[in-house]
């Protein structure tokens, strides 16, 4: 079949492009022709300040001037390099298949990532509306911080319900999203794993060996982990255990920041002594790489706590970095983690195979 994927393929982070590439790769391995559908995202639910970050033009000058003052030239230069790195990866691995409103292929697959979230914009086509293709499914769609109550508050219940009812099969990657689909549309969505776990990246994580050993890897958005009260606990732990600290994928001026391709990032995580993260995909990558992690819970608990609970890793979470050492020193039973991966992967692959068969 000719399959168009609708997801946030242009986001400036490694997790987003890895999940997109993983889903495309799995579908290609099943013999399908795959590409990504272009769209202009809505900024209706985003503040003007945030929108200026994404909409390059006169309105963004002030944003980036303020950004440079706050973040410093080091952060700017790092992100220019990172943009080139991710652009090169997309050119090689994220093929485009035209605009979503013009796509007339066999199937549109919506997901993964926060395609259902209202907080990052109201985009009806990401729920299955406005598409010309005969068949539509979602794979591991996520509402992120959006709950059913927020759907009702914003008056989007009918729009979302209408779109979901157009789908041949609906799957999500967390409990909140499953509950929100049920309450909004009366549909029993299937719970599946993120595409990064589905594909696994076994070969890619071993294709790159970092030029150093004995290090803690930081994977955290550059807006976070800048408070001395947080990172001093990491530095103290590293010094105690004679470990270096590197941030890969994001710039943090308090440690060595490394620009790496998405596949190289997997190698960095695979060979790390410890991962410190506060992100969903940082946790996902540590899981598939079997690297112990300390996970700081912030405003993304809807999806992050559920992810860790699926793989028996809730004891790796912290609410405050003063707890870091007690969590970092615990061992991880990766035999149990890998058994959970295999179970979730098999169930998710069955959903995908059944959904694809129903669209032929």
VOPAGU-2260 file (C-alpha; in pm, 1 decimal, decimal comma):
REM VOPAGU-2260
SITE   aa  ch    i         X         Y         Z
SITE  UNK   A    0       0,0       0,0       0,0
SITE  UNK   A    1      93,0     364,7     -38,3
SITE  UNK   A    2      97,1     504,9     315,3
SITE  UNK   A    3     122,2     867,5     425,4
SITE  UNK   A    4     224,6     936,1     785,1
SITE  UNK   A    5      94,3    1239,6     973,8
SITE  UNK   A    6     315,0    1335,1    1266,6
SITE  UNK   A    7     528,6    1623,8    1391,6
SITE  UNK   A    8     823,5    1538,3    1166,4
SITE  UNK   A    9     991,1    1881,3    1181,7
SITE  UNK   A   10    1029,0    1921,4    1557,6
SITE  UNK   A   11    1372,4    2031,7    1681,4
SITE  UNK   A   12    1445,6    1724,1    1889,4
SITE  UNK   A   13    1590,2    1380,2    1837,2
SITE  UNK   A   14    1300,9    1187,9    1992,9
SITE  UNK   A   15    1053,7    1329,0    1740,1
SITE  UNK   A   16    1256,3    1227,2    1436,2
SITE  UNK   A   17    1344,2     887,9    1583,6
SITE  UNK   A   18     978,0     799,9    1642,3
SITE  UNK   A   19     888,6     916,6    1290,5
SITE  UNK   A   20    1170,8     717,8    1131,4
SITE  UNK   A   21    1088,4     410,0    1341,5
SITE  UNK   A   22     725,1     394,3    1229,4
SITE  UNK   A   23     823,6     448,2     865,3
SITE  UNK   A   24    1088,5     175,3     888,7
SITE  UNK   A   25     849,7     -79,3    1042,4
SITE  UNK   A   26     590,1     -12,0     771,0
SITE  UNK   A   27     853,4     -38,3     498,1
SITE  UNK   A   28     970,3    -370,2     641,1
SITE  UNK   A   29     614,1    -491,7     588,3
SITE  UNK   A   30     643,4    -406,8     219,1
SITE  UNK   A   31     463,0     -73,8     204,6
SITE  UNK   A   32     563,2     251,4      34,2
SITE  UNK   A   33     582,6     521,3     302,1
SITE  UNK   A   34     632,0     893,9     325,4
SITE  UNK   A   35     530,6    1186,8     543,6
SITE  UNK   A   36     245,6    1426,2     476,2
SITE  UNK   A   37     322,0    1797,6     489,1
SITE  UNK   A   38     103,9    2036,2     687,5
SITE  UNK   A   39     100,7    2385,7     830,3
SITE  UNK   A   40      39,3    2355,7    1201,4
SITE  UNK   A   41    -212,9    2573,0    1379,7
SITE  UNK   A   42     -89,9    2808,5    1651,8
SITE  UNK   A   43    -439,6    2874,8    1787,6
SITE  UNK   A   44    -365,2    2746,1    2137,8
SITE  UNK   A   45     -11,6    2877,4    2160,8
SITE  UNK   A   46      84,7    3217,3    2298,3
SITE  UNK   A   47     210,3    3473,5    2047,7
SITE  UNK   A   48     551,1    3455,6    2212,8
SITE  UNK   A   49     569,2    3078,7    2156,3
SITE  UNK   A   50     433,7    3108,2    1801,8
SITE  UNK   A   51     708,7    3355,6    1713,7
SITE  UNK   A   52     958,1    3081,3    1793,3
SITE  UNK   A   53     820,3    2866,2    1511,1
SITE  UNK   A   54     693,8    3123,0    1258,3
SITE  UNK   A   55    1009,7    3277,7    1122,9
SITE  UNK   A   56     951,5    3638,8    1016,9
SITE  UNK   A   57     945,5    3994,6    1152,8
SITE  UNK   A   58     748,5    3880,3    1455,7
SITE  UNK   A   59    1020,5    3635,1    1554,2
SITE  UNK   A   60    1301,8    3892,2    1570,2
SITE  UNK   A   61    1211,3    4001,5    1919,7
SITE  UNK   A   62    1176,8    3643,6    2038,7
SITE  UNK   A   63    1521,3    3542,6    1917,2
SITE  UNK   A   64    1681,7    3861,8    2043,8
SITE  UNK   A   65    1544,9    3788,0    2390,1
SITE  UNK   A   66    1640,9    3421,6    2350,4
SITE  UNK   A   67    2000,5    3516,0    2273,5
SITE  UNK   A   68    2016,4    3747,4    2574,8
SITE  UNK   A   69    1881,6    3478,8    2806,8
SITE  UNK   A   70    2052,2    3169,9    2664,7
SITE  UNK   A   71    2381,4    3311,6    2538,6
SITE  UNK   A   72    2573,5    3276,1    2216,0
SITE  UNK   A   73    2686,4    2921,8    2303,2
SITE  UNK   A   74    2328,5    2798,1    2298,7
SITE  UNK   A   75    2256,3    2977,8    1970,6
SITE  UNK   A   76    2560,6    2831,1    1795,8
SITE  UNK   A   77    2482,0    2484,9    1929,7
SITE  UNK   A   78    2124,5    2496,4    1800,0
SITE  UNK   A   79    2236,3    2620,2    1457,0
SITE  UNK   A   80    2461,6    2315,9    1435,2
SITE  UNK   A   81    2187,0    2089,4    1570,8
SITE  UNK   A   82    1942,5    2220,4    1309,2
SITE  UNK   A   83    2187,6    2121,5    1034,6
SITE  UNK   A   84    2240,3    1779,7    1191,8
SITE  UNK   A   85    1868,9    1704,5    1219,7
SITE  UNK   A   86    1807,3    1847,5     871,9
SITE  UNK   A   87    2063,3    1609,4     725,5
SITE  UNK   A   88    1896,0    1319,1     907,2
SITE  UNK   A   89    1551,5    1419,3     779,4
SITE  UNK   A   90    1677,9    1449,8     423,1
SITE  UNK   A   91    1809,8    1095,1     441,5
SITE  UNK   A   92    1533,7     928,7     644,7
SITE  UNK   A   93    1211,0    1135,5     643,7
SITE  UNK   A   94    1083,7    1136,2     281,9
SITE  UNK   A   95     792,5    1369,0     208,8
SITE  UNK   A   96     487,5    1255,4      13,2
SITE  UNK   A   97     309,0    1583,9     -51,5
SITE  UNK   A   98      45,7    1784,9     133,9
SITE  UNK   A   99    -201,4    1602,4     355,1
SITE  UNK   A  100    -503,4    1762,7     188,7
SITE  UNK   A  101    -391,0    1632,8    -151,8
SITE  UNK   A  102    -292,9    1280,0     -47,0
SITE  UNK   A  103    -504,3    1012,8    -216,7
SITE  UNK   A  104    -295,8     707,8    -130,4
SITE  UNK   A  105    -424,4     389,7      30,0
SITE  UNK   A  106    -382,3     478,4     395,9
SITE  UNK   A  107    -302,4     766,0     627,6
SITE  UNK   A  108    -137,8     674,4     958,9
SITE  UNK   A  109    -167,2     940,8    1227,9
SITE  UNK   A  110     100,7     927,5    1497,2
SITE  UNK   A  111     301,4     884,3    1699,0
SITE  UNK   A  112     392,4    1160,9    1945,8
SITE  UNK   A  113     152,1    1427,3    2079,4
SITE  UNK   A  114     -55,7    1445,4    1761,6
SITE  UNK   A  115    -379,4    1464,7    1965,5
SITE  UNK   A  116    -264,1    1735,6    2208,0
SITE  UNK   A  117    -467,9    2056,2    2205,4
SITE  UNK   A  118    -199,4    2245,7    2396,1
SITE  UNK   A  119      24,9    2269,2    2090,5
SITE  UNK   A  120    -246,9    2373,4    1845,4
SITE  UNK   A  121    -588,0    2264,0    1717,7
SITE  UNK   A  122    -529,2    2072,1    1395,0
SITE  UNK   A  123    -846,6    1885,5    1281,7
SITE  UNK   A  124    -661,6    1673,0    1026,3
SITE  UNK   A  125    -453,3    1513,7    1301,4
SITE  UNK   A  126    -772,0    1353,5    1435,7
SITE  UNK   A  127    -872,3    1216,0    1094,6
SITE  UNK   A  128   -1069,6    1508,7     956,0
SITE  UNK   A  129   -1016,2    1670,5     614,4
SITE  UNK   A  130    -834,2    1368,3     465,5
SITE  UNK   A  131    -914,4    1232,6     119,1
SITE  UNK   A  132    -764,7     888,4     167,0
SITE  UNK   A  133   -1014,7     604,3     209,9
SITE  UNK   A  134    -846,1     447,3     511,2
SITE  UNK   A  135    -710,9     610,8     827,3
SITE  UNK   A  136    -560,9     462,8    1143,0
SITE  UNK   A  137    -372,9     607,4    1437,1
SITE  UNK   A  138     -59,2     447,4    1577,7
SITE  UNK   A  139      42,4     542,7    1932,9
SITE  UNK   A  140    -131,7     878,3    1923,0
SITE  UNK   A  141     -95,1    1083,9    2238,6
SITE  UNK   A  142    -295,3    1366,2    2397,1
SITE  UNK   A  143       4,2    1472,7    2608,0
SITE  UNK   A  144    -120,2    1702,0    2885,3
SITE  UNK   A  145    -467,7    1729,4    2727,8
SITE  UNK   A  146    -739,1    1558,0    2930,4
SITE  UNK   A  147   -1105,5    1496,5    2847,1
SITE  UNK   A  148   -1196,7    1789,4    3069,1
SITE  UNK   A  149    -975,2    2014,8    2858,0
SITE  UNK   A  150   -1135,2    1881,8    2538,4
SITE  UNK   A  151   -1476,8    1980,6    2672,3
SITE  UNK   A  152   -1352,8    2315,4    2805,5
SITE  UNK   A  153   -1219,1    2408,3    2461,6
SITE  UNK   A  154   -1533,7    2290,1    2284,1
SITE  UNK   A  155   -1348,9    2038,0    2068,5
SITE  UNK   A  156   -1538,1    1719,9    2157,6
SITE  UNK   A  157   -1740,9    1696,9    1834,0
SITE  UNK   A  158   -1445,2    1778,4    1608,0
SITE  UNK   A  159   -1225,9    1515,7    1772,2
SITE  UNK   A  160   -1505,0    1256,3    1792,9
SITE  UNK   A  161   -1597,5    1302,3    1426,2
SITE  UNK   A  162   -1236,0    1252,5    1321,9
SITE  UNK   A  163   -1174,5     948,0    1539,7
SITE  UNK   A  164   -1491,6     783,9    1404,1
SITE  UNK   A  165   -1347,4     815,5    1051,8
SITE  UNK   A  166   -1059,4     589,1    1151,3
SITE  UNK   A  167   -1050,7     219,0    1075,3
SITE  UNK   A  168    -850,8     156,2    1393,8
SITE  UNK   A  169    -742,0     376,8    1684,2
SITE  UNK   A  170    -437,9     317,7    1903,4
SITE  UNK   A  171    -269,9     531,4    2168,3
SITE  UNK   A  172      42,7     501,2    2381,0
SITE  UNK   A  173     -75,3     595,3    2732,6
SITE  UNK   A  174    -367,0     560,6    2972,1
SITE  UNK   A  175    -470,9     926,6    2965,9
SITE  UNK   A  176    -500,3     916,5    2587,5
SITE  UNK   A  177    -700,1     592,8    2602,2
SITE  UNK   A  178    -937,0     743,7    2859,7
SITE  UNK   A  179    -972,9    1065,5    2658,6
SITE  UNK   A  180   -1060,5     877,0    2338,6
SITE  UNK   A  181   -1319,1     669,9    2525,2
SITE  UNK   A  182   -1485,5     969,5    2692,6
SITE  UNK   A  183   -1470,8    1190,4    2383,9
SITE  UNK   A  184   -1573,1     944,6    2113,0
SITE  UNK   A  185   -1690,8     630,1    2289,1
SITE  UNK   A  186   -1415,5     431,6    2118,1
SITE  UNK   A  187   -1206,3     164,9    2291,1
SITE  UNK   A  188    -859,0     252,7    2168,1
SITE  UNK   A  189    -583,0      -8,2    2170,8
SITE  UNK   A  190    -279,1      59,0    2386,6
SITE  UNK   A  191      47,3      20,9    2190,7
SITE  UNK   A  192     411,7     107,4    2246,1
SITE  UNK   A  193     593,9     407,1    2101,7
SITE  UNK   A  194     743,8     339,3    1754,7
SITE  UNK   A  195    1095,8     369,9    1899,3
SITE  UNK   A  196    1023,1      67,2    2118,6
SITE  UNK   A  197     834,4    -109,1    1839,0
SITE  UNK   A  198    1132,4     -87,3    1603,1
SITE  UNK   A  199    1398,8    -113,6    1871,7
SITE  UNK   A  200    1695,9      39,3    1687,4
SITE  UNK   A  201    1912,3    -263,3    1780,8
SITE  UNK   A  202    2153,8    -216,6    1490,2
SITE  UNK   A  203    2166,9     161,9    1506,7
SITE  UNK   A  204    2246,6     185,7    1877,9
SITE  UNK   A  205    2556,4     -28,1    1817,2
SITE  UNK   A  206    2669,0     152,1    1502,3
SITE  UNK   A  207    2836,2     437,8    1690,9
SITE  UNK   A  208    3084,7     417,1    1978,7
SITE  UNK   A  209    3143,6     742,7    2170,5
SITE  UNK   A  210    3500,9     870,6    2197,6
SITE  UNK   A  211    3487,2     854,2    2578,6
SITE  UNK   A  212    3390,4     617,8    2857,7
SITE  UNK   A  213    3260,9     655,1    3212,3
SITE  UNK   A  214    3006,8     933,1    3177,5
SITE  UNK   A  215    2659,7    1046,2    3278,6
SITE  UNK   A  216    2443,9    1146,9    2983,3
SITE  UNK   A  217    2198,9    1435,6    3019,0
SITE  UNK   A  218    1895,9    1441,8    2789,3
SITE  UNK   A  219    1680,9    1738,0    2888,4
SITE  UNK   A  220    1530,6    2031,6    2699,9
SITE  UNK   A  221    1756,1    2335,2    2726,4
SITE  UNK   A  222    1479,5    2526,3    2906,0
SITE  UNK   A  223    1516,4    2279,9    3195,1
SITE  UNK   A  224    1802,1    2168,3    3417,1
SITE  UNK   A  225    1959,1    2514,4    3438,3
SITE  UNK   A  226    1904,7    2561,5    3809,9
SITE  UNK   A  227    2214,1    2506,7    4023,2
SITE  UNK   A  228    1992,9    2349,8    4287,8
SITE  UNK   A  229    1922,9    2071,5    4036,6
SITE  UNK   A  230    2244,0    2021,8    3841,7
SITE  UNK   A  231    2475,5    2051,9    4142,8
SITE  UNK   A  232    2335,3    1718,8    4263,6
SITE  UNK   A  233    2433,3    1564,8    3930,6
SITE  UNK   A  234    2782,3    1716,4    3946,6
SITE  UNK   A  235    2825,3    1595,4    4303,3
SITE  UNK   A  236    2724,4    1241,2    4207,8
SITE  UNK   A  237    2955,0    1244,5    3903,4
SITE  UNK   A  238    3249,9    1363,0    4110,1
SITE  UNK   A  239    3187,1    1098,8    4375,4
SITE  UNK   A  240    3184,5     822,0    4113,6
SITE  UNK   A  241    3460,7     968,9    3895,0
SITE  UNK   A  242    3227,6    1018,0    3599,3
SITE  UNK   A  243    3221,8    1284,9    3331,1
SITE  UNK   A  244    2897,0    1461,5    3234,7
SITE  UNK   A  245    2781,5    1517,4    2877,6
SITE  UNK   A  246    2460,5    1664,4    2738,6
SITE  UNK   A  247    2377,1    1517,0    2398,4
SITE  UNK   A  248    2099,3    1669,5    2189,1
SITE  UNK   A  249    2054,4    1984,2    2400,3
SITE  UNK   A  250    2283,4    2261,7    2517,6
SITE  UNK   A  251    2359,1    2301,2    2888,1
SITE  UNK   A  252    2638,9    2540,7    2969,4
SITE  UNK   A  253    2725,1    2371,1    3300,0
SITE  UNK   A  254    2854,8    2056,6    3123,5
SITE  UNK   A  255    3001,3    1946,6    2790,9
SITE  UNK   A  256    2731,4    1970,4    2521,3
SITE  UNK   A  257    2761,3    1745,5    2216,5
SITE  UNK   A  258    2581,7    1779,3    1884,4
SITE  UNK   A  259    2507,9    1430,8    1751,2
SITE  UNK   A  260    2286,1    1269,7    1491,8
SITE  UNK   A  261    1984,8    1072,2    1621,4
SITE  UNK   A  262    2161,5     741,1    1559,5
SITE  UNK   A  263    2476,6     868,7    1733,5
SITE  UNK   A  264    2262,4     974,4    2030,5
SITE  UNK   A  265    2150,9     613,0    2065,5
SITE  UNK   A  266    2517,7     510,0    2077,9
SITE  UNK   A  267    2587,4     771,8    2343,7
SITE  UNK   A  268    2296,9     642,5    2554,0
SITE  UNK   A  269    2386,7     276,8    2500,9
SITE  UNK   A  270    2738,9     332,6    2633,7
SITE  UNK   A  271    2654,6     568,4    2921,5
SITE  UNK   A  272    2688,9     464,8    3284,6
SITE  UNK   A  273    2372,9     656,9    3367,5
SITE  UNK   A  274    2110,8     868,3    3187,1
SITE  UNK   A  275    1952,1    1167,1    3359,1
SITE  UNK   A  276    1640,2    1285,2    3178,4
SITE  UNK   A  277    1304,2    1452,8    3224,1
SITE  UNK   A  278    1164,0    1364,3    2882,0
SITE  UNK   A  279     949,2    1086,9    2738,8
SITE  UNK   A  280    1185,7     986,0    2459,8
SITE  UNK   A  281    1491,5    1020,1    2681,8
SITE  UNK   A  282    1329,0     752,6    2897,4
SITE  UNK   A  283    1228,0     544,9    2592,4
SITE  UNK   A  284    1583,8     548,1    2458,9
SITE  UNK   A  285    1729,7     445,6    2795,1
SITE  UNK   A  286    1479,3     157,3    2805,4
SITE  UNK   A  287    1567,4      12,1    2464,6
SITE  UNK   A  288    1939,9      68,0    2527,2
SITE  UNK   A  289    1918,5    -101,8    2869,7
SITE  UNK   A  290    2093,4     191,6    3036,1
SITE  UNK   A  291    1997,4     285,0    3394,6
SITE  UNK   A  292    1819,2     618,8    3415,4
SITE  UNK   A  293    1713,4     874,7    3671,8
SITE  UNK   A  294    1390,4    1038,0    3553,5
SITE  UNK   A  295    1278,4    1375,7    3685,3
SITE  UNK   A  296     901,2    1412,9    3669,8
SITE  UNK   A  297     778,1    1753,6    3558,7
SITE  UNK   A  298     457,9    1853,3    3377,5
SITE  UNK   A  299     461,4    1549,4    3147,5
SITE  UNK   A  300     347,7    1293,3    3403,0
SITE  UNK   A  301      40,9    1181,9    3201,0
SITE  UNK   A  302     262,5     999,6    2956,5
SITE  UNK   A  303     592,2     960,8    3143,2
SITE  UNK   A  304     469,1     793,1    3462,6
SITE  UNK   A  305     260,5     554,6    3255,5
SITE  UNK   A  306     556,0     466,4    3031,5
SITE  UNK   A  307     776,8     384,4    3327,2
SITE  UNK   A  308     501,5     183,5    3497,3
SITE  UNK   A  309     466,8     -33,9    3184,5
SITE  UNK   A  310     829,9    -142,5    3215,0
SITE  UNK   A  311     849,4    -169,4    3593,9
SITE  UNK   A  312    1064,7     142,5    3626,8
SITE  UNK   A  313     862,2     374,8    3848,9
SITE  UNK   A  314    1133,7     343,6    4112,5
SITE  UNK   A  315    1365,3     534,4    3873,9
SITE  UNK   A  316    1166,8     857,0    3916,0
SITE  UNK   A  317    1247,4    1156,7    4132,8
SITE  UNK   A  318    1052,5    1467,8    4225,3
SITE  UNK   A  319    1362,3    1648,9    4348,2
SITE  UNK   A  320    1729,6    1605,1    4256,1
SITE  UNK   A  321    1818,4    1558,3    4622,1
SITE  UNK   A  322    1679,2    1205,7    4563,9
SITE  UNK   A  323    1912,6    1137,8    4272,7
SITE  UNK   A  324    2184,6     937,1    4446,1
SITE  UNK   A  325    1945,1     694,7    4612,7
SITE  UNK   A  326    1780,7     619,8    4276,6
SITE  UNK   A  327    2099,9     613,9    4068,4
SITE  UNK   A  328    2262,6     359,3    4299,8
SITE  UNK   A  329    1977,8     109,6    4259,6
SITE  UNK   A  330    2032,2    -172,4    4013,0
SITE  UNK   A  331    1788,5    -232,8    3727,2
SITE  UNK   A  332    1659,0    -578,2    3639,2
SITE  UNK   A  333    1679,4    -544,6    3262,9
SITE  UNK   A  334    1568,9    -907,1    3216,1
SITE  UNK   A  335    1225,2    -799,7    3337,9
SITE  UNK   A  336    1240,8    -478,2    3135,0
SITE  UNK   A  337    1325,4    -669,8    2818,1
SITE  UNK   A  338    1048,7    -921,8    2882,6
SITE  UNK   A  339     803,9    -630,4    2905,6
SITE  UNK   A  340     947,0    -483,7    2584,2
SITE  UNK   A  341     891,8    -810,6    2399,0
SITE  UNK   A  342     537,3    -841,3    2531,4
SITE  UNK   A  343     442,1    -482,8    2444,3
SITE  UNK   A  344     615,1    -506,3    2106,5
SITE  UNK   A  345     431,0    -826,7    2011,5
SITE  UNK   A  346      90,1    -685,1    2109,3
SITE  UNK   A  347     160,1    -358,3    1925,6
SITE  UNK   A  348     278,0    -535,9    1612,7
SITE  UNK   A  349     -40,1    -745,1    1616,3
SITE  UNK   A  350    -250,1    -427,6    1631,6
SITE  UNK   A  351     -58,2    -281,2    1338,8
SITE  UNK   A  352     -79,9    -599,7    1130,9
SITE  UNK   A  353    -453,1    -636,4    1195,5
SITE  UNK   A  354    -516,9    -268,8    1118,0
SITE  UNK   A  355    -318,8    -286,4     792,3
SITE  UNK   A  356    -498,4    -605,2     688,2
SITE  UNK   A  357    -832,9    -434,8     746,5
SITE  UNK   A  358    -735,7    -150,3     512,9
SITE  UNK   A  359    -649,6    -359,5     209,4
